Amino acid sequence: MSDLQWPELIIFTLLFGLVTVLGFVAARWRRADTLDHLDEWGLGGRRFGSWISWFLIGGDLYTAYTFVAVPALLFSAGATGFFALPYTVITYPIVFLPLLRLWSVSRVHGYVTPADFVRGRHGSSVLALLVAITGIVATMPYIALQLVGLEAVLRTMGFNEGGIFGHLPLLIAFVILAVYTYQSGLRAPALIAFVKDILIYLVILVAVIYLPIKLGGWDTIFGAADEKFQGTPAAGDGILLNANNQLQYATLALGSALALFLYPHSITGVLASRGRGVIKRNMSALPAYSLMLGLLALLGYVAVAAAVRPLQNQATGRADTSTIVPELFDSQFPAWFAGIAFAAIGIGALVPAAIMSIAAANLWTRNVYKEYLRRDASPRDEAKQAKIASLVVKFGAVAFILFIDPQFSIDLQLIGGVIILQTLPAVAIALYTRWFHRAGLIAGWVAGMAWGMYLLYLIPSADGSRKHFGTSALPLDKVSLFGWHPFAGSPVQIYVGVLALAANLVVAALVTLVVRRVRIADGPDRTAPTDYHVDEDHPELRPVAAG
C-alpha cells in the first residue's frame, strides 16, 4: 500500500466514478417503454445516430488493449507492430457495402446477431450454431484482454501484489461494469464512449507533441529505436521491415482487416445504427481513429528513447510489456496528467468489454437458448437470459486473468482472429451469393478450423515458455504438403488465419460442387438476395432488387 501513487489514483478514481454514474444514467437516456426486449437492451433500440455510432463503434474497435499492446509491440519487435495501421485503413472500404446490406436485411427480418442472418439465409440451424459458438469463443479472450490493459494501469499505480488483494480493484471495476451493463444494456457503453474517446484523443495529442520535444526530437527517438534493434539477435525486428517479416506483415494486415467486422461486437455496433446513411458516414469517418492509432503506436519507440523498463510479472518472472505505456506516462509526465492517461486506458477497457459481453450474450440467447433450449421464449425471457449471460461472460473473462497467464490471453486473442475468420464464407460472402451449399459451408468451417488449429499447434511461443499455440505467425519451413516441405529452411513467416481461410474456401467449394452434382436438393432460402434502403425522413424499409 505504501507504494501506491496517490495523486494518480485519486484522479483515476474520480474519472472512473464519473463514467460509473453515466453508466447508470444511461438506462434513462433515449429511454424506451421497456428494456425487456433484446432490440432495446442489446441494440439500443436500433436508433443510434451518426455521432453516437461513431463513438460507440470507435470505442468498440480501438480498445484499452490497443492502447497498451500496439506500442508494446513496436517496443519489442519494431516495424512489425505497425500492421495495425494498414489493416484498420483498408478495413473500411472492404466492409462498406457488405455492412450496408447486412444492416438492411437484419432490420427487415429482425436479426440481432450474425448467426440470425446465417440461420435465415441458409436455412440451417447447425451452421448458425457453429457461427454463434465461433463468435462466443473468439470474443471471450478479447474481453479478457481489456482486463490486461486495465490491470497494467493498476499495477503501475502500485497495485502490484499477488493474490486477491492485488486483483481487488480489477474485480471492483468489473462488478460495477456488470451492474450498469445489466441495467442499461448497450446504452451504457454508448454514453461512456464519449468520455473515453475524448480522453484518449487528448492524451495522445499531448503525448506526441510533448514527449518528442522533451526527448530531443523524432530523429533522436528513431535513432534510439534503431540502435536497440541493431543490437538484438532477432532476425524479424527493426524499424524497417525486412525479407523475413514482410509476408507476415501483409497477410496479418489483410487477415485482420477481413476479421474485424466478423467479430460479434463489431456487428452489434453497426446493427444499433438507425439507418444506412449513419453507416455510410461512419465508415467514411472512422479512419480518423486510424490516424490516432498511428500516433499511439509511435509511443513504443518513444519508450525506447526514454529508457522505460516494463514491470516484471510476479507469477512468471518475465517482463510484462503491457506496462510499457503506463510506465512511460508515469515516468515522463506530472502525476495529475498520468492519472488522466490511466483513466483513459481504464475507461477504454470498459466500453469494449461491455459491448463484447452484450454481443456474446445476444448470440447465446438467440442462437442457443431460443433455438435449442426454449423455442417459445418471449421477448422478455430473451432479454432476461441475455442479461444473465452477459454477467457470466464478464466474470468468465475475469477468471482468465486470475487463473491464466495474461500472456496466454494475448496469444488466445491472436488465435481468436484465426477462429473468427472461418465465419467469413457463411456471413460475408453469403450476403452476395447463395452459391455455397450449407453442407459445403459446414465442411469448410470444419476444415478451416482443423487446419488452423493444427498449424497453430506447431508454433511455439517466442520466449520458449510453451511449445504449442504460441502465436499466429507460422514459419514457412513448418508448412508440409503430404510430407513434402516446399519451404524447408525458410525463416519467412505467414499469418495462419489466411491459410486456414484458404482451406475453408477450397473445401466449401469442393463439397458444394459434389452436392450439386449428385442433385441434393437445396434447403429453403428464407432471405432472398435483395438489397434495402431507408428513407431517412420515413423510416419504413423498401425492398429494392439487388444489382
Secondary structure, DSSP 8 states (H G I E B T S, - for coil): -TT--HHHHHHHHHHHHHHHHHHHHGGGTT--S-S-SHHHHHHGGG-B-HHHHHHHHHHHHS-HHHHHHHHHHHHHHGGGGGGHHHHHHHHHHHHHHHHHHHHHHHHHHT--SHHHHHHHHH--HHHHHHHHHHHHHHHHHHHHHHHHHHHHHHHHTT----HHHHHHHHHHHHHHHHHHHHHHTTHHHHHHHHHHHHHHHHHHHHHHHHHHHHHT-HHHHHHHHHHHHHTS--SS-SSS--TTTHHHHHHHHHHHHHHHTTSHHHHHHHHTBS-HHHHHHHHHHTHHHHHHHHHHHTHHHHHHHTT----B-TTT-SB-GGGHHHHHHHHHS-HHHHHHHHHHHHHHHHHHHHHHHHHHHHHHIIIIIIIII-TT--HHHHHHHHHHHHHHHHHHHHHHHHHS-HHHHHHHHHHHHHHHHTTHHHHTGGGT---S-HHHHHHHHHHHHHHHHHHHHT---TTSS-SSS--SEEEGGG--BTTB-TTTT---EEEHHHHHHHHHHHHHHHHHHHHHHTT-------S-SEEEEE-SSS--EEEEE--
